[in-house]
Amino acid sequence: MKRKSTNSNARFRPITIYAMALAAVLSALTPVAFADESNRQVLVRDVTSVEGVRENMLVGYGLVVGLRGTGDRQQTIFTVQTLANAMQKMGVLISPSTVVVKNVAAVFITASLPAFSRPGSKLDVTVSSIGDAQSLEGGVLLMSALFGPDGQVYAEAQGSLVMGGYSAGTGANKKEVNAANVGLIPQGAMVERDTSVDLSGFKTVSLLLRNPDFGTAIAIADVVNKEFSKPVAAALDSSRVDISVADASSQSVTALISRVQSLVLNVHTPAKIVINERTGTIVMGGDVKLSPVSVIHGNLSIQVVTTYVAVGATPVGGLGQPGAGGGASGATGPGGDTRARGGLETLQPIVVPETNLSANDGATQSMRLDEGANVDELVKGLHAIGTTAHDVVAILQAIRAEGGMQAQLEVQ
C-alpha cells in the first residue's frame, strides 16, 4: 500500500508541475491584457455631449482707456467716434474731428456663456484690438455689452486687462514678446440674462459624439442598455445615441445623465495622420499600418554665393582742396600719394560683385518597409535617411497616393 501511494504521487507530479507553469504564464500575460484594455477605456462623458446643453458665444464692442500713448492713432476714425459717443452719454459734447487721443483703443470683446448660467455668474473675457494700437498693456475696459447670436444682451464686461505679452521701444530697438494687443479679464463679465435649460421637460436624452463613429455609437448604446438591464438606448447614426427617459425609470433627468456619463466603454480610435504643412508638424496614431513600400529620397542642393572682388583703383582727390577730382598732378609724396596744388589724392579700389553657383547632387537615400510596418518604424526609417519635417510631409502624401498607407490623411 505504501509503494502504491508513492507511485501515484510520482505519476501526478509532472501534471502538477505543468499546471503550475501554465498558471504562471497566464498570470504573467493577464496584466498585459488588462493593461492594454484599460488604455482604451474612457468615460462616456469624455466622448459625448448632451444635446441642448452647450456653451453659447458672446461678442461685444468697447473702449480700452488708460494706455500710455500706445492706443489707436488718428487715422482710426471709429475710435474717436466711439469716444465722442461715450462722452456724450456723460454729458460732455466734443467734436470727433478735433480729438487726438493716443491712450484709447477700440476693441472687440469675446466670451463663452456656459450652459445653465444665471444672472450674477462671472465669465472670463478676451479683449482684442481692432485698430492700430501698439499695445493694450495697462488698459482698462469700459463697461460694454456682450451680445448673443440672437442680438440680445446676455452679459456686461468691464475691468483691468491682464496681458500675456509686452511691446517696448521703437524701430530697430523694439522688443515684442507674444501678442501685446490681446488681453484677458478674469471674471470680467457678469451674466445679466438667465440661459438655464429646463431638463424636466426632456423626454429623450440625446448624446452627441465628439468624433462620429458607428462602432463607438453602438458601444455606448450597449453599455447603457447593460447598465439598466433593458433596452433604453439606441444608436441612430454615427454621431447620436438616444436614451428614453421614461424607459430608464430614473428619479430625474439630471440623475439619468450623471449615471450614463459615468459609464465606461472601450473606444477604438480610427487610424489617422494629421499634417500641418505650415509648421512641419506631423501627428500619427499608433494604429496606422503600412503595406510593403520603398522610399527613395533625393539629395539635391543648390547654393548661390556672391563675393566682392577688387579689379582696380581710381584716384580720389582731397575734399575741398585744389586739384581734387582729377586736377594737375604735382610731386609724388611719401607712400606713393600724389600731391596736386595742396590737395591730396588717394587710390580707392574698384569693387565688383562676383556670383558663384554650386550644385551638389548627392546619392539618393532609400528605405523599405515590410508588410505590417507601423508608424514607429516609418519615422525611424525616415530619420535614418536624413529627411526633414517638410520632406516627411511629401513622402507621406506620396505613400498615401500610392495606396501603401491604411489611414486617413488630413492636411491642415
Beta strands, then each sheet from edge to edge (+ up, - down):
strand 1: 41-43
strand 2: 48-50
strand 3: 56-65
strand 4: 104-113
strand 5: 122-129
strand 6: 140-147
strand 7: 153-160
strand 8: 162-163
strand 9: 166-168
strand 10: 175-177
strand 11: 182-191
strand 12: 204-209
strand 13: 233-237
strand 14: 240-244
strand 15: 264-266
strand 16: 272-276
strand 17: 281-284
strand 18: 289-290
strand 19: 293-316
strand 20: 338-340
strand 21: 343-369
strand 22: 405-406
strand 23: 408-411
sheet 1: 1+ 15-
sheet 2: 2+ 12- 14+ 13-
sheet 3: 8+ 11- 5+ 4- 3+ 6- 7+
sheet 4: 9+ 10-
sheet 5: 17+ 16- 23-
sheet 6: 18+ 22-
sheet 7: 19+ 21- 20+
end
